[in-house]
């Protein structure tokens, strides 16, 4: 259901007022006052985010992952390569950029698999997930504030990382599930 159709839905919440709270380099926060379907009002705290891309990349049958510290969780995570969209940036181009920046590999071709909301209860962020198994060596280009390592892991290693809690984020869990599906059926 798109936004136009949502306005006609009986559960639609009309925005009465928006109050900006914070404007950062990656996110902004606002508090909206809304009219509920029963006529009452309520507030909604909303994090605005430009969206992101993630790449499920197989190198000789192994998944490219990066290991890095994630401050909000206060832990080291193993994740598929990913990054924030720049304003006006095409998601496919961003996926190609992030893959090379973080792993040092270029994709000859890339395929969009799925776009999904990360936490629709408080943010509009959408991640665009791409797949490739056609890789050529390139060069890592980490941001000045980015510290990570890259490795290629088997499906069995990925499943072990999930059991151990090393793979914990939704985009990587989804990629591993799609990998399992592809290995069982030959398709996504």
C-alpha positions, 0 to 999 in steps of 0.5 A: 500500500503506497502513501496515497492509499494509506490516507484512505485507510481507516487506521490512517493518522493525519499529521497535525503538527511536526516539531523538529528536535534534532538535525544530525549528519546522518539522521534527524528527529521530529515529534509529530502530533497526529489525529488518531482514527478515533479523533483523539490526538497522540505524538509520534517520535520519528527518526528521518534517515536517507536510507541505505544499501547492503550487498549480499556478495558471493566470492567463489561461493563464500559470503563477503562480510565485514567485521566492525564495532557498532557503538549503538550496540556496544559490540563487534558485528559481522555484517554484509557490506552496507552504507548510507545513501547520499542525498539523491544517490541511486541505490544501485550505484551506492551498492556498487560504491559501498561494496568496493569501499568496504571489501575491495571488490567490484561487481561486474553486475548487481541484482536488486533482491529486496527493499525493506523497512528497518524499524517502521515503528519509529523510522522511515529508513529503508535498506535496498538489498543487492546480490552479486556473484560476479566480482573482480578485485578493486581497492578498499576505500574506507572512510576516515572514521571507518575501521573494519576487516573483510573476510569471505565465509562459507554458509556453515560459518555464517550459520555458526556466526548466527548461533554465536551472536556474531551475526546479529543484524537484520540485513545480514540475517536476511542475506543468510536466509536468502543464501540458504534458500538459493542453496536449497532451490537454486533461486531466491 
